[in-house]
Amino acid sequence: MKRIVFITAPVLAAMIALGLGVAVARPSWLPPWARIDPGRLPAWARIGAEVPATAEAFDYGLYCKEHGVPEKFCTLCHPELEETLLLCPEHGGIPEDICTLCHPEVEEKYDIVICPEHGLPEHFCVRCGDVPDASAALPDDGWCVTHNTPEALCADCLLAPEALATGAGPRVCRQPLPDVRLDSEDLAERIGLRAVPVGEERHAHHAEANAETAYDGNRHAEIYPRVAGFLHEIRVDLGDEVRPGDVLAVVDSAEVSGAKSRLISARAALDLARVEYERTRTLAERNAVASKQVLEAMTAQNQAEAAALDAAQTLRNLGFSDEDLGRIEAEKDTSSTLEVVSPIGGSVIFRHAVLGEAVQPTTKLFGVADKRAMWLWIDVYEHDIDRVVVGQRVTFSASGARLRADAPSHSGTVTWVGSEVDETTRTTRVRAELEDPGGRLRANVFGRARIRVEPEHDALVIPKDALQRHERADLVFLPLGAGRFRPQRVVTRPTDAPGLVEVAWGLEPGQEVVTDAAFLLKTEIMKGAIGAGCCE
């Protein structure tokens, strides 16, 4: 056994030394994983003289002198490396391993030639505009990441249009996303990826909010007696239809009889004062009486006239018409009854009147409303109120009724938009008028209102399942074939159709988007971000 050890040990040592020598020498036929960088060896382990720190001292087969980066990261010489290398989407799509802004240490590690103005590898600095765009492999979807909006719609970017011109400088707002590449085409089937075409339909946009019904304030009346007294007669009941001027009840009040008596007395006194004035004026013309008596008679007539006007106005305030006043005076009517009449037409919706009950002017006896139209009070959210204007159509669904398949909905029109936002709820009150010819809608019903804030229009729609959320933006994946998928950021808006969203920006008719298992493609993008090491 000892003899075997003594024989094999020198052989093994020689083989190990030979292998290390080959690895340090790094011939071109040796695979990269088997090569050893002599610069990383301790001084005692280096063979020969010190290894210079410059790239020229290395094997030029591993360093691209033309572009000043390691050959294995030079996508300018080897575009096929873009298929396998992780690219930095934040700094022009250069290989992440040589991004000196994300990883400052690689400048010294790989002896990279740096752009003095922008701090990126000189030949990969897309910000200089002197060399081919290193981010050509990353499709620019036109999204402004800085302001989280399409660049074409970004007010901040449009204020500096020179930043959008080709070659004018860095596109600081844009950060293209890398394509997702699967190992094989059949992998898409195995993980359940499915693509559907972008649909084209007609849609209208709505703003939804909580709402409550109420009687139309212009067609609703609360009726009180105008005097204190006792209910002498009740002529209507709940649900009865009444017309303007119909008598609802009769009140027996001493105040009414007193007012009538004062009117009769005042009119009689006025007649007497007029006769006395005429007699005195005639005598004065004949110099039979002094002028003073004429003035006294005139004063008495004016006082009687004022008393008659006051007595008449008292009865008018109680609801008597001029015809009633003439009848009272002619018939010397001093009855104590007062009719309580309806000022509007509609249905009796409230009754708090009992025969013989003592009432006061503040006692609410009846409520009458025209139920053919109702008001709808809508609490519109702060982010929707700018889109709501007078004249827009509204649809209301009651909360309880929405549980039934045959539940009716009621339509109407916005008639008023509030001018302030509630401090607590952060909503603005909006009033709509609902049409209800059958009178089926009740007051104080809670529900949801949908306000059509835009007219019906042609729209591109995609399934909600296709949408993924990434870095505060919605994105979808477009299949490119050969197991490649391009992420595209989009602007979406809700639609009335369940399961669909409208794409307002980012897609075109005829394109396809991934729906099923799209989240798996998103994880590939997130995986790249996790390993990037850039926390700016």
Number of C-alpha atoms within 10 A of each C-alpha: 6 6 7 8 9 10 11 11 11 11 11 11 11 12 12 12 12 12 13 15 13 15 19 18 17 21 13 12 6 12 10 13 7 12 16 16 13 19 15 10 13 8 12 6 9 14 13 6 7 10 16 11 13 11 18 11 10 17 14 13 13 16 21 20 15 11 18 19 25 19 18 15 21 23 19 19 13 11 11 11 15 19 13 9 15 18 27 25 20 23 26 26 25 30 22 23 17 25 27 18 18 19 14 13 13 15 19 12 10 17 16 25 18 18 15 9 10 14 16 26 22 21 22 31 25 25 23 19 14 12 12 13 20 20 24 13 18 22 16 14 19 19 24 22 18 14 14 14 20 20 20 12 13 16 12 13 20 13 9 10 10 13 16 17 11 10 15 13 14 19 19 16 21 22 23 26 23 23 23 21 18 15 11 11 13 11 12 16 10 8 12 12 17 16 17 17 15 19 18 15 11 12 19 16 18 22 19 20 17 17 25 20 23 20 22 20 11 12 17 21 21 15 21 18 25 19 19 18 23 20 22 18 19 17 11 17 16 14 13 12 16 21 14 11 12 17 18 19 21 20 26 22 20 16 16 23 18 14 20 23 19 20 26 22 18 22 20 14 18 22 14 14 21 18 13 17 20 15 13 21 21 14 16 16 12 8 10 11 14 13 14 10 15 21 14 13 20 19 14 19 22 15 16 22 19 14 19 21 15 16 22 23 18 17 20 14 10 17 16 16 14 13 8 14 20 12 12 18 17 10 10 14 15 18 15 16 19 24 20 25 19 23 18 18 18 22 20 21 19 17 17 12 19 14 13 14 13 16 22 15 13 12 16 16 20 23 19 27 24 22 24 17 21 26 24 29 21 28 24 27 19 14 10 15 19 10 13 19 17 13 12 17 21 23 18 26 19 21 14 11 13 14 9 8 7 8 11 13 13 15 17 21 21 23 16 16 17 13 9 11 16 13 8 6 11 13 21 19 18 21 20 29 22 24 17 16 10 9 13 11 22 14 15 14 15 20 19 18 27 20 26 21 20 15 11 11 10 11 18 20 26 25 19 15 16 22 22 19 12 14 9 9 16 15 20 28 25 22 21 13 10 13 15 17 20 21 24 21 26 22 17 20 12 18 18 12 10 9 12 18 22 28 20 14 15 16 21 13 12 10 13 20 24 24 22 16 16 21 18 13 22 18 13 16 16 14 11 17 17 11 10 19 11 14 7 6
